Amino acid sequence: MSSSSDKLSSASSNVHSDVSSEAPEVPQVSLLSHLKELRTRLKISVLAYVIGVAVLMNFSDVIFDFISMPLRAALPPNTPLIFLNAPDVFFTYLKIALVLSIFITAPITFYHVWAFIAPGLYKHERHAFVGYFVASLLLLFAGGAFAFYIVFPLIFEFFLGFSTETIQAMPAVKEYLTLVLKLLFAFGLSFQIPIVVLMLVRLDLVKPETLAAKRRYVIIWAFILAAILTPPDIISQTLLAFPMMLLYEVGIMLAKMNRDKKKVAD
């Protein structure tokens, strides 16, 4: 009898030990201490961002030279880029520093976000969080690279091809940067579709089969969003809509694979 009791007690302690190792490491702190920690981490992240902007302002001209490569390649040799108002170049360089600093200081920001929320997550949730963040960041850069190296040369060659001897293009730096940032944002955002699909399925909000059945609506919405996010030309709209549809299918495929893998593990 005592032997059975000892076995039950041992099994109970093992189960308790497993649950404890899986449970979030939530420290016993007050709400005020939690808010103070959040404020401190926000201050550090904002300070890092501001320092990043100040440093990048010294290299904005070099960065703009790189960003303007697709446009200058499509222009006749030695064609200058112009600015129409005195402050345009300064604010162009400032905008470059403001946007680029977000990406340069992203590791610092992510570290403090992670350090703040990680103690309240289960072990498998931590792995999922890191995985989704890294995948999202890679897809963001992939979308930007696709726009910069494939979309930009095509649309600039198409539009600048209408130049004649009497009508010559002299692009303004401010308008060019606005267009570039808009397209980079549009393609970077659209490349997040697989992550969104995976998260929806992982949270059991929708099934992959349901998403596949809605494919015809996705095609329509892909072209609508492409028309909103890109300039009013068929080339950039098509080059955005088709990757969106392809990435939607990739997301469904990965969601099915992930679900099947989970079933096997269970």
N, C-alpha and C positions, 0 to 999 in steps of 0.2 A: 504493500500500500504506500509506504513511504517512498519506494523507488518510483512509482507512478507519479506521485506528487512532485518529486524532484525533477522528473522529465518534463512535466507540465510547466513547472517553474522555469526550467532552463529554456524551453521553447518560447515561453512568454517573454523572457528577457532578450532572446535573440530577435524576436519580432520587434520588440521595443527599440532594440539597438538599430535595426534596419530602418525603422521609421524615423528615428532620431537623426540618422546620417543623411536621410533624404530631405528632411524638413529644412525650411529656410533658416538661415542663421540670423534671426531677428534679435538684435540687442535690445535690452530693456532700457530704453531711453524715453524721455518725455517728448511731447510734441514740440515744445519750445526748443529743445536741443536739436531735434530733427530739422526744424526750420532754420536754426543757426547754421547747421552744417550745409543745408541747401544754399543759403545766402553766401557762405564762404566759397563754395564750389562755383557758384555763378559769378562771383567777383573775379576769381582766378581765370575762368574761361573768358570773360569779357576783357580782362586785362591782357590776356594772351592774344585775343583777336585785335585789340587796339594796337598792340606792339607790332603784330603782323602787318596791319595796314600801314603803319609808319615806316616799316622796313621796306615793304613792297612798293611804296611810292617812289623809292629811289631806283627801282628797276622797271617801272611801268612803261617807259619808252621801249625798252628791250622786249618786254612782254607784248606790247602792241605791235611791234615789228613782226613778231612770230604769229600773232593772231591775224594780221593782215596779209599773210602769205598767200592764201587762196585767192584773195581779191587782186593782189598785185600780179599774181601769175596770169590772171585773165586779162589784165590791162596791157596796153601797149608799153614797151620798155620806156623807163624814165618818166612814167606818168605819175605826178605827185598826188597825194591825198591832201585835201584842203580842209580848213575850218572857217566857218562863216561868222562866228562871233568870238570876241577876244577870250572869254573864259572857257571856250569849248574844249581846248586841249587839256587844260588843267582838270576840268571835271571828268573828262574821258579817262585820264590817268587815275584820278581818284576813284572812279567807278571800278576800274580794273583792280585796284588795290583792295577795295571793299569786298568785291566778289571773290577774288582769289584767296584772300585771307581766311575766308570761311573754310576753304578746302585745306589750306596749309595748317591751320590750327585745329582741324577736325580731330586728330588723335588726342589732343589735350582735352577738348570738349567731350569726346567719347569716354575718355578715362574717368572724368569726373561724373558723368552721367552713370557710367557703369559702377563706380565706387559707391554712388548714392543708392542705387536700386538693387545691386547684386545681393546684399545681405537678406533682402526680403523675397528672394526667388528660390525655387527648388533647383536642384542640381541640373535636371534635364531642361528646365526653363533657362538657366544660364547659358547652357550650350546652344540652345535654340536662338537666344537673343544675339549671341556673338556670331553665330552662323548667318542669321538673317542680315545683320548689320554689315558684315564683310561682303556678302553676296550683293547687297544693295549698293554698296560703295563701288564694287567692281562693275556692276551694271550701269551705274551712273557715269563712270569714266568710259565704259564701252559705248554708251549712247553719245557722249560728247565726241569721242574719237570717230564714230561713224558719221556724225554730222560734219566734223571738221575736214576729214580726209576724203569723204565720198560725196556728201550732199553739197557742201560749199563749192567745190570746183565745178560741179555740174550746173548749179543755178547761176553762178557768176558768169561762166562761159556762155550760157544761154542768153542771159539778159544783156551782157556787154557785146554780144555778137550783133546786136542791132545798131552799133555805132557806125557812123559813116565819116567821110572826110570833113563834112560840115557839122556833124553832131558827134561830139566827143564826150566821153564820160570823165567826170572829175569828182569822184566820191568824197563825201565829207566824213571826217573821222568820227564825229558824234553819232551820226545816223548809222554808220557801218557798225560801230560797237553795239549800238542798241539792237540791230538786226542779229548780230552774232550771238549776243547773250540770250536773246529770245529763242533762237533756234537751238542753242546748246541746252537751254532749260527744257524746251519741248522734247528733244530727243532723250535727254537724261531722264526726264520724268516718264516718258513712254517705255523706256527700258526697265522700269520697275514693275511692269505688269506680271512677270512670272512670280515675283515675290508676293505681290498682292494675292494672286491666285492660290499660291501655296499656303499663305496665312489663313485665307478664307476656308480652305479645305481642312487645314490643321485644327482650326477652332470649331469645326463641324457646323459652320454657318451655311455651307452649301456643298453639294457633292460634285465630283468631277463630271459625272454624266449629265447633271443639270447644266453645268457650264458649257459642255459640248453641245447640248440641245439648243442653247441660246446663241449659237455661232452666227447665224444670219443677222441677229441684232447687233452683234459685236462688229461685224463688217460695216454696217451703216454708221454706228457710232465712231468707229475708227476714222472714217472719212470726215465726219462732222467735227471731231476733235482736231483732226489734222488741219482742217480749214480754219479753225479758231486759233490754233497755236502757231501756225506758220503764215508767212506772207501770202497774199492772194495770187499764187501761181500754182499750176497743176503739178509741176515737177517736185517742189518741196513737199506739197501735200501728199502726193503719191509715195514719195520716198519715206514719209513718216507713217502713213496709213498701213503700208504693207508690212514693215517691221512690227507694228503694233499687233497686227493679226497673227503674224508668225510667232511672236512672243506669247501671245495668248494661248496658242496651241502648245507651245513648249511648256507653259505653266500647267496646263491640263495634264500633259504627259508626265511631268515631274510629280504632280499631285497624286496621280494614279500609282506611280512607282513607289512613292513614299507611303501611301496607304497600304499597298500590298506588302511592303517590307515590314510595316508595323504589325500587320495581321500575322505574318510568319513569326515575328518575334514574340507575339502574344501566345 
